[in-house]
Amino acid sequence: MGPQGPTGPGFTGIERISDASPLDSADVKTLDVGCPAGNVVLTGGARVATHTFQTSATVFLNWSAPLVITGETAPTRWVARAGEATVSDLDWSLVVWVWCVDDPRGYAARPGAVITEPHRTWMLEGILSAPVMPPNSMPS
């Protein structure tokens, strides 16, 4: 057996954090969930939850994406927005989660987008993507 090679790219300190908006009949909901200090977003997601007896509510997830705070170089929060297709008094909740890592060695954020809304601008960044590895260089 040969000598130990250098440590390859990988993640440490993987942690899942989630939150939910209030279960109420608001027409539109936006919610973001952040990583602990020093961590960055690996990936995340969102879903709409309704009360089990209120199946006639039509709520759509408008978007769900990583968020880069002004002055930071990597996404540290996950943000999502959902809204009712038709205004109703049925209760629903927006659930958002984020997977955070504290050591994204060898990984870089993919390009994202900017969403501008009245009174605010969301700077959305892509999730971390794996580095390009030469053929036959993956560890076995």
N, C-alpha and C positions, 0 to 999 in steps of 0.2 A: 504494500500500500504506500502511496506517495504522501507528501506533506499536505497538511490541511490548507486548502485554498482560502482566498479572501471571502469575507462575508458578502453575500449577494444582496440585491434589493429585497426589502421586506417591510413588514409593519410590526410595530410593537404597541402595547397599550390599547388594544382595540376595545372600544366601549360603545354600547348602544344607549341612546338617551331619547326619551319620547315625552310628548305632552299633548294635551287635548284642550280644545276650546270648550267653553260652557255648552251644555246641552240645552239649546234654546232655539227660538225661531228667527234669529237674525237672518236677513236676506243674503249677506255676504260676510265671509270670515277670512281673515288672514292671520297666520300663526307662524312664528319661527322658533326653532329650537337650536341652542348653541352647544358647542363643544366646550369642555373644561379648558381653562387657560393653558396655553402651550400646545394644544392639540389642533388638528385640522380635520376637515371633512373627508371621509373616504367615499361615502355614498349616503343616501337617505331616501325618504319617500313620504307619502301622505295618502290618506283615505278619508272617506266620508262615512260617519257612523250615524245611524238613525235608531230611534227607539223601536224595539221589536214589533210593537203594535201599530206603528205608523209607516206602513210600507208604501203609501201613496205619495210621499214627499219625493220630488225630483230635484236632486242636488247634484251639481257637476263639479269635479275637480278642475279648476281653470288652469293651474300650473303648479309645479313643484320642482324646486331647483336649489342648488347650493348658493350661498350668499357670501360675497366678499365685502367686509366692512371697509369703509374708506380708510386708507392708511395701512391696511394689511395686505400681504402678498399672496395669501391663500384663503380659500373659503373656510370659515369657522362656524357657520350657521347654515341651517336648512330652512327654507321658507316655502310656504304653500298658500294657495288661495282657492276657495270654493264658493259657490253661490247657488241660490235657488233658480231653477229655470223659470218658474212661475212663483211669484210671491205667495207665501202661505203662512199659516200659523203653526205648522208642524215643526217639532223640535228635531234638531240635528247637531252634530258636532264635527269639527275638523280635527283629525288626529295626524300628528307629524312626528317623524322619527329621524334620527341621524346616527350614522356610524362614524365614530371619531378614532383617529390614530395619533400617536404622539411622535412617531419617527418614520415619516414617509421617504426613507432613503431611496434614491433612484427613481422616484416618481415625480411627475409634474402635472399641474392642472391643465385640462383641456380647455380650449376657448369657450366662452359663454356668450351671454347676451345682456342687454340693458332693457329693462321694462320701465317705461315712464308712465306714471299715473298722476292724477291731480294731487298736488301737495307732496309728492315724494317720487324718488327714482330708485328702483331696485337694480343693483349691480349684480347680475347673476354670473357665476363662474361654473365651469364644467367640473365634473368629478375627477379625481386623480386617476391617471391612466398609467399602465405599466410601461416601463422602458422597452425599447426595441431590443430584442435579444438576438444575437447571431444564431443561425440554424445550428442544431445539435449542441447548444450550450446550456440547456435547461438541466438542473440537477436531477438525478434519478432517484 
